[in-house]
């Protein structure tokens, strides 16, 4: 409890009316409804962005290396899935290249968010 109070005092500028405030009730929750709302909204936002990049990234992420471009007229990144939508394998010729650049971008987005 002392560490939470110290953290609250460290993050909020000291004001005279802070000492006049009534103490918190012992049965109050540490995480308020507003905090839960913000956490849930941020989790939803991050999931939407990551799922968009995961499922639609192969259609808008450009690939500069011509040898690694997906088989489309414009040069986009190769998809991160192992199998095509019809069940045929995608990575027969790319097994030695390591992780796909598509999933690398998904991971980097996850880390930076």
Steps between C-alpha positions, in 0.01 A plus 500: 500500500783741573650446156170586329468817706858597417433437133187716515691781665785467254273525196281785625632844579474576873218741581375625835154356442654155451569479874143608580346220294327217684682166497391231260260237623663169581247314282552716188647340192856584399405506133208734439227464240658776293832314500330175395321686220828644372675163520221327306484771233877491452498118477222516240689763299821295506319182397330677209828644372689171538225291338479748212875472438490122546213426262529788249872579520587297193283738294654834606852445644752565219797269443817662367685175427372372165600139576278495810191662346172313500361383164288806423539778240611747768777413742357423842641303790462123496220386734592363842284188481643161404215395273306680232121534529453199268727279718815508287829581670638852468856456626641221286772724355542730802577252780862614545414871525387481866200684641269677261529876478123526542503338845810700591301819435212363709738426788670840477161673504403300808819597679474870412137525602 
